[in-house]
């Protein structure tokens, strides 16, 4: 996975090719299934809505994370795309666990 660097970093891209994180600080684990608690409006780099909306109840799967970005949770969205979210107190506000990875 290639991701645009934070605006605070130098312009460019960094390659994510290893995903060893299987447990996140927020308590989610790779393989957990979650659903959105409310509609999620996707914003562009300037904070404007893109027109893309993920609906309340949409199911996502927690993916293993990267050491290059240890403070984000990686998800597999219902549309097949990957999405990252800050590994912080906003996780339970936006996501409800619908199935646990017991492995």
Contact map, one row per residue, 1 for C-alpha under 8 A:
1110000000000011100000000000000000000000000000000000000000000000000000000000000000000000000000000000000
1111000000001111000000000000000000000000000000000000000000000000000000000000000000000000000000000000000
1111100000001111000000000000000000000000000000000000000000000000000000000000000000000000000000000000000
0111110000011100000000000000000000000000000000000000000000000000000000000000000000000000000000000000000
0011111111111100000000000000000000000000000000000000000000000000000000000000000000000000000000000000000
0001111111000000000000000000000000000000000000000000000000000000000000000000000000000000000000000000000
0000111111100000000000000000000000000000000000000000000000000000000000000000000000000000000000000000000
0000111111000000000000000000000000000000000000000000000000000000000000000000000000000000000000000000000
0000111111100000000000000000000000000000000000000000000000000000000000000000000000000000000000000000000
0000111111110000000000000000000000000000000000000000000000000000000000000000000000000000000000000000000
0000101011111000000000000000000000000000000000000000000000000000000000000000000000000000000000000000000
0001100001111100000000000000000000000000000000000000000000000000000000000000000000000000000000000000000
0111100000111110000000000000000000000000000000000000000000000000000000000000000000000000000000000000000
0111100000011111000000000000000000000000000000000000000000000000000000000000000000000000000000000000000
1110000000001111100000000000000000000000000000000000000000000000000000000000000000000000000000000000000
1110000000000111111000000000000000000000000000000000000000000000010100000000000000000000000000000000000
1000000000000011111000000000000000000000000000000000000000000000010000000000000000000000000000000000000
0000000000000001111100000000000000000000000000000000000000000000011000000000000000000000000000000000000
0000000000000001111110000000000000000000000000000000000000000001111000000000000000000000000000000000000
0000000000000000011111000000000000000000000000000000000000000001111000000000000000000000000000000000000
0000000000000000001111110000000000000000000000000000000000000001111001000000000000000000000000000000000
0000000000000000000111110000110000000000000000000000000000000011100000000000000000000000000000000000000
0000000000000000000011111011110000000000000000000000000000000001000000000000000000000000000000000000000
0000000000000000000011111111100000000000000000000000000000000000000000001000000000000010000000000000000
0000000000000000000000111111000000000000000000000000000000000000000000000000000000000011000000000000000
0000000000000000000000011111000000000000000000000000000000000000000000000000000000000011101000000000000
0000000000000000000000111111100000000000000000000000000000000000000000000000000000000000000000000000000
0000000000000000000000111111110100000000000000000000000000000100000000000000000000000000000000000000000
0000000000000000000001110011111100000000000000000000000000000111000000000000000000000000000000000001100
0000000000000000000001100001111100000000000000000000000000001111000000000000000000000000000000000000100
0000000000000000000000000000111110000000000000000000000000001111000000000000000000000000000000000001100
0000000000000000000000000001111111000000000000000000000000001100000000000000000000000000000000001111100
0000000000000000000000000000001111100000000000000000000000111100000000000000000000000000000000001111100
0000000000000000000000000000000111110000000000000000000000111100000000000000000000000000000000111110000
0000000000000000000000000000000011111000000000000000000111110000000000000000000000000000000000111100000
0000000000000000000000000000000001111111000000000000001111110000000000000000000000000000000001110000000
0000000000000000000000000000000000111110000000000000000110000000000000000000000000000000000011110000000
0000000000000000000000000000000000011111000000000000001110000000000000000000000000000000000001000000000
0000000000000000000000000000000000011111100000000000111100000000000000000000000000000000000000000000000
0000000000000000000000000000000000010111110000000000111100000000000000000000000000000000000000000000000
0000000000000000000000000000000000000011111000001111110000000000000000000000000000000000000000000000000
0000000000000000000000000000000000000001111100001111110000000000000000000000000000000000000000000000000
0000000000000000000000000000000000000000111111111100000000000000000000000000000000000000000000000000000
0000000000000000000000000000000000000000011111111100000000000000000000000000000000000000000000000000000
0000000000000000000000000000000000000000001111110000000000000000000000000000000000000000000000000000000
0000000000000000000000000000000000000000001111110000000000000000000000000000000000000000000000000000000
0000000000000000000000000000000000000000001111111000000000000000000000000000000000000000000000000000000
0000000000000000000000000000000000000000001111111100000000000000000000000000000000000000000000000000000
0000000000000000000000000000000000000000111100111111000000000000000000000000000000000000000000000000000
0000000000000000000000000000000000000000111100011111000000000000000000000000000000000000000000000000000
0000000000000000000000000000000000000000110000001111100000000000000000000000000000000000000000000000000
0000000000000000000000000000000000000000110000001111110000000000000000000000000000000000000000000000000
0000000000000000000000000000000000000011110000000011111000000000000000000000000000000000000000000000000
0000000000000000000000000000000000000011110000000001111101000000000000000000000000000000000000000000000
0000000000000000000000000000000000010111000000000000111111000000000000000000000000000000000000000000000
0000000000000000000000000000000000111111000000000000011111000000000000000000000000000000000000000000000
0000000000000000000000000000000000111100000000000000001111100000000000000000000000000000000000000000000
0000000000000000000000000000000000110000000000000000011111110000000000000000010000000000000000000000000
0000000000000000000000000000000011110000000000000000000011111000000000000000110000000000000000000000000
0000000000000000000000000000000011110000000000000000000001111100000000000011110000000000000000000000000
0000000000000000000000000000011111000000000000000000000000111110000000000011100000000000000000000000000
0000000000000000000000000001111111000000000000000000000000011111000000001111000000000000000000000000000
0000000000000000000001000000111000000000000000000000000000001111100000001111000000000000000000000000000
0000000000000000001111100000111000000000000000000000000000000111110000000100000000000000000000000000000
0000000000000000001111000000000000000000000000000000000000000011111011011100000000000000000000000000000
0000000000000001111110000000000000000000000000000000000000000001111111000000000000000000000000000000000
0000000000000000011110000000000000000000000000000000000000000000111111000000000000000000000000000000000
0000000000000001000000000000000000000000000000000000000000000000011111000000000000000000000000000000000
0000000000000000000000000000000000000000000000000000000000000000111111110000000000000000000000000000000
0000000000000000000010000000000000000000000000000000000000000000111111110000000000000000000000000000000
0000000000000000000000000000000000000000000000000000000000000000000011111000000000000111000000000000000
0000000000000000000000000000000000000000000000000000000000000000100011111100000000011110000000000000000
0000000000000000000000010000000000000000000000000000000000000110100000111110000000011110000000000000000
0000000000000000000000000000000000000000000000000000000000000111100000011111000001111000000000000000000
0000000000000000000000000000000000000000000000000000000000011110000000001111100001111000000000000000000
0000000000000000000000000000000000000000000000000000000000011110000000000111110111100000000000000000000
0000000000000000000000000000000000000000000000000000000000111000000000000011111111100000000000000000000
0000000000000000000000000000000000000000000000000000000001110000000000000001111110000000000000000000000
0000000000000000000000000000000000000000000000000000000000000000000000000000111110000000000000000000000
0000000000000000000000000000000000000000000000000000000000000000000000000001111111000000000000000000000
0000000000000000000000000000000000000000000000000000000000000000000000000001111111100000000000000000000
0000000000000000000000000000000000000000000000000000000000000000000000000111100111110000000000000000000
0000000000000000000000000000000000000000000000000000000000000000000000000111100011111000000000000000000
0000000000000000000000000000000000000000000000000000000000000000000000011110000001111100000000000000000
0000000000000000000000000000000000000000000000000000000000000000000000011110000000111110001000000000000
0000000000000000000000000000000000000000000000000000000000000000000000111000000000011111011000000000000
0000000000000000000000011100000000000000000000000000000000000000000000111000000000001111111000000000000
0000000000000000000000001100000000000000000000000000000000000000000000100000000000000111111000000000000
0000000000000000000000000100000000000000000000000000000000000000000000000000000000000011111110000000000
0000000000000000000000000000000000000000000000000000000000000000000000000000000000000111111111000000000
0000000000000000000000000100000000000000000000000000000000000000000000000000000000001111111111100000000
0000000000000000000000000000000000000000000000000000000000000000000000000000000000000000111111110000000
0000000000000000000000000000000000001000000000000000000000000000000000000000000000000000111111100000000
0000000000000000000000000000000000011100000000000000000000000000000000000000000000000000011111110000000
0000000000000000000000000000000001111000000000000000000000000000000000000000000000000000001111111000000
0000000000000000000000000000000001111000000000000000000000000000000000000000000000000000000101111100000
0000000000000000000000000000000111100000000000000000000000000000000000000000000000000000000000111111000
0000000000000000000000000000000111100000000000000000000000000000000000000000000000000000000000011111000
0000000000000000000000000000000111000000000000000000000000000000000000000000000000000000000000001111100
0000000000000000000000000000101110000000000000000000000000000000000000000000000000000000000000001111110
0000000000000000000000000000111110000000000000000000000000000000000000000000000000000000000000000011111
0000000000000000000000000000000000000000000000000000000000000000000000000000000000000000000000000001111
0000000000000000000000000000000000000000000000000000000000000000000000000000000000000000000000000000111
